[in-house]
């Protein structure tokens, strides 16, 4: 992407949930999981969500950051302004 690392992040779970419910309800109909920026248990876990079998847009789970699933993906976001 040729974007400095500090300008990249994953979507937060609440952003993914809102955008899915408001604009992209089909995201809840897939059999895939997506990594989120949110960490859990003091950074030892990362939130992930999705998969229609487990509730689609209403489903949020957690995994160790090095965990692997066949249907687990990610979507980098470019942040245009720093907080």
Buried (B, 14 or more C-beta within 10 A) or exposed (E): EEEEEEBEEBBBBEBBBEEBBEEEEEBBEBEEBBBBBBEBEEEEBBBBBBBBEEEBBEBBBBBEEEEEEEEBEEEEBEEEEEE
